[in-house]
Amino acid sequence: MESPIVNITALVAAASTISL
């Protein structure tokens, strides 16, 4: 697995997309 930062970034990006 990649670094935790990558997972967090992906999660935030997904959340932002859903919010929009």
N, CA, C, O and CB atoms as a CASP TS submission, in Angstrom:
PFRMAT TS
TARGET T0000
AUTHOR 0000-0000-0000
METHOD Language model
MODEL 1
PARENT N/A
ATOM      1  N   MET     1       0.846  -1.207   0.000  1.00  0.00           N
ATOM      2  CA  MET     1       0.000   0.000   0.000  1.00  0.00           C
ATOM      3  C   MET     1       0.876   1.250   0.000  1.00  0.00           C
ATOM      4  O   MET     1       2.018   1.235   0.460  1.00  0.00           O
ATOM      5  CB  MET     1      -0.954   0.010   1.233  1.00  0.00           C
ATOM      6  N   GLU     2       0.305   2.333  -0.532  1.00  0.00           N
ATOM      7  CA  GLU     2       1.062   3.581  -0.558  1.00  0.00           C
ATOM      8  C   GLU     2       1.083   4.223   0.833  1.00  0.00           C
ATOM      9  O   GLU     2       0.525   3.679   1.786  1.00  0.00           O
ATOM     10  CB  GLU     2       0.459   4.557  -1.593  1.00  0.00           C
ATOM     11  N   SER     3       1.722   5.369   0.934  1.00  0.00           N
ATOM     12  CA  SER     3       1.792   6.054   2.231  1.00  0.00           C
ATOM     13  C   SER     3       0.390   6.482   2.663  1.00  0.00           C
ATOM     14  O   SER     3      -0.471   6.734   1.820  1.00  0.00           O
ATOM     15  CB  SER     3       2.741   7.288   2.158  1.00  0.00           C
ATOM     16  N   PRO     4       0.162   6.563   3.972  1.00  0.00           N
ATOM     17  CA  PRO     4      -1.161   6.974   4.492  1.00  0.00           C
ATOM     18  C   PRO     4      -1.617   8.294   3.887  1.00  0.00           C
ATOM     19  O   PRO     4      -2.812   8.516   3.690  1.00  0.00           O
ATOM     20  CB  PRO     4      -1.122   7.098   6.023  1.00  0.00           C
ATOM     21  N   ILE     5      -0.647   9.177   3.592  1.00  0.00           N
ATOM     22  CA  ILE     5      -0.989  10.485   3.026  1.00  0.00           C
ATOM     23  C   ILE     5      -1.744  10.310   1.715  1.00  0.00           C
ATOM     24  O   ILE     5      -2.692  11.043   1.436  1.00  0.00           O
ATOM     25  CB  ILE     5       0.283  11.336   2.804  1.00  0.00           C
ATOM     26  N   VAL     6      -1.323   9.341   0.914  1.00  0.00           N
ATOM     27  CA  VAL     6      -1.973   9.100  -0.379  1.00  0.00           C
ATOM     28  C   VAL     6      -3.420   8.684  -0.156  1.00  0.00           C
ATOM     29  O   VAL     6      -4.320   9.137  -0.862  1.00  0.00           O
ATOM     30  CB  VAL     6      -1.216   8.014  -1.189  1.00  0.00           C
ATOM     31  N   ASN     7      -3.636   7.822   0.828  1.00  0.00           N
ATOM     32  CA  ASN     7      -5.005   7.360   1.108  1.00  0.00           C
ATOM     33  C   ASN     7      -5.867   8.522   1.576  1.00  0.00           C
ATOM     34  O   ASN     7      -7.015   8.661   1.154  1.00  0.00           O
ATOM     35  CB  ASN     7      -5.001   6.235   2.172  1.00  0.00           C
ATOM     36  N   ILE     8      -5.313   9.353   2.448  1.00  0.00           N
ATOM     37  CA  ILE     8      -6.069  10.503   2.961  1.00  0.00           C
ATOM     38  C   ILE     8      -6.411  11.459   1.824  1.00  0.00           C
ATOM     39  O   ILE     8      -7.536  11.947   1.724  1.00  0.00           O
ATOM     40  CB  ILE     8      -5.267  11.242   4.060  1.00  0.00           C
ATOM     41  N   THR     9      -5.422  11.720   0.969  1.00  0.00           N
ATOM     42  CA  THR     9      -5.648  12.630  -0.159  1.00  0.00           C
ATOM     43  C   THR     9      -6.750  12.108  -1.059  1.00  0.00           C
ATOM     44  O   THR     9      -7.617  12.867  -1.493  1.00  0.00           O
ATOM     45  CB  THR     9      -4.360  12.822  -0.967  1.00  0.00           C
ATOM     46  N   ALA    10      -6.719  10.806  -1.342  1.00  0.00           N
ATOM     47  CA  ALA    10      -7.734  10.200  -2.202  1.00  0.00           C
ATOM     48  C   ALA    10      -9.101  10.298  -1.531  1.00  0.00           C
ATOM     49  O   ALA    10     -10.107  10.571  -2.187  1.00  0.00           O
ATOM     50  CB  ALA    10      -7.384   8.722  -2.512  1.00  0.00           C
ATOM     51  N   LEU    11      -9.127  10.073  -0.215  1.00  0.00           N
ATOM     52  CA  LEU    11     -10.393  10.130   0.512  1.00  0.00           C
ATOM     53  C   LEU    11     -10.964  11.541   0.469  1.00  0.00           C
ATOM     54  O   LEU    11     -12.156  11.726   0.224  1.00  0.00           O
ATOM     55  CB  LEU    11     -10.204   9.674   1.970  1.00  0.00           C
ATOM     56  N   VAL    12     -10.116  12.530   0.705  1.00  0.00           N
ATOM     57  CA  VAL    12     -10.561  13.935   0.671  1.00  0.00           C
ATOM     58  C   VAL    12     -11.059  14.298  -0.719  1.00  0.00           C
ATOM     59  O   VAL    12     -12.084  14.964  -0.865  1.00  0.00           O
ATOM     60  CB  VAL    12      -9.414  14.887   1.090  1.00  0.00           C
ATOM     61  N   ALA    13     -10.329  13.858  -1.741  1.00  0.00           N
ATOM     62  CA  ALA    13     -10.724  14.158  -3.115  1.00  0.00           C
ATOM     63  C   ALA    13     -12.089  13.552  -3.408  1.00  0.00           C
ATOM     64  O   ALA    13     -12.933  14.196  -4.030  1.00  0.00           O
ATOM     65  CB  ALA    13      -9.676  13.631  -4.115  1.00  0.00           C
ATOM     66  N   ALA    14     -12.308  12.326  -2.966  1.00  0.00           N
ATOM     67  CA  ALA    14     -13.589  11.667  -3.192  1.00  0.00           C
ATOM     68  C   ALA    14     -14.693  12.412  -2.446  1.00  0.00           C
ATOM     69  O   ALA    14     -15.774  12.631  -2.993  1.00  0.00           O
ATOM     70  CB  ALA    14     -13.532  10.187  -2.743  1.00  0.00           C
ATOM     71  N   ALA    15     -14.426  12.798  -1.212  1.00  0.00           N
ATOM     72  CA  ALA    15     -15.426  13.517  -0.415  1.00  0.00           C
ATOM     73  C   ALA    15     -15.758  14.847  -1.079  1.00  0.00           C
ATOM     74  O   ALA    15     -16.923  15.241  -1.148  1.00  0.00           O
ATOM     75  CB  ALA    15     -14.918  13.747   1.033  1.00  0.00           C
ATOM     76  N   SER    16     -14.737  15.533  -1.566  1.00  0.00           N
ATOM     77  CA  SER    16     -14.957  16.830  -2.217  1.00  0.00           C
ATOM     78  C   SER    16     -15.821  16.648  -3.460  1.00  0.00           C
ATOM     79  O   SER    16     -16.736  17.432  -3.709  1.00  0.00           O
ATOM     80  CB  SER    16     -13.607  17.497  -2.591  1.00  0.00           C
ATOM     81  N   THR    17     -15.525  15.613  -4.233  1.00  0.00           N
ATOM     82  CA  THR    17     -16.294  15.359  -5.455  1.00  0.00           C
ATOM     83  C   THR    17     -17.755  15.069  -5.115  1.00  0.00           C
ATOM     84  O   THR    17     -18.667  15.556  -5.783  1.00  0.00           O
ATOM     85  CB  THR    17     -15.684  14.180  -6.247  1.00  0.00           C
ATOM     86  N   ILE    18     -17.964  14.269  -4.068  1.00  0.00           N
ATOM     87  CA  ILE    18     -19.342  13.928  -3.677  1.00  0.00           C
ATOM     88  C   ILE    18     -20.063  15.189  -3.192  1.00  0.00           C
ATOM     89  O   ILE    18     -21.237  15.403  -3.496  1.00  0.00           O
ATOM     90  CB  ILE    18     -19.350  12.827  -2.561  1.00  0.00           C
ATOM     91  N   SER    19     -19.338  16.020  -2.430  1.00  0.00           N
ATOM     92  CA  SER    19     -19.944  17.247  -1.905  1.00  0.00           C
ATOM     93  C   SER    19     -20.385  18.145  -3.055  1.00  0.00           C
ATOM     94  O   SER    19     -21.472  18.721  -3.029  1.00  0.00           O
ATOM     95  CB  SER    19     -18.952  18.000  -0.982  1.00  0.00           C
ATOM     96  N   LEU    20     -19.529  18.255  -4.059  1.00  0.00           N
ATOM     97  CA  LEU    20     -19.872  19.103  -5.199  1.00  0.00           C
ATOM     98  C   LEU    20     -20.984  18.424  -5.996  1.00  0.00           C
ATOM     99  O   LEU    20     -21.436  18.962  -7.007  1.00  0.00           O
ATOM    100  CB  LEU    20     -18.621  19.372  -6.101  1.00  0.00           C
TER
END
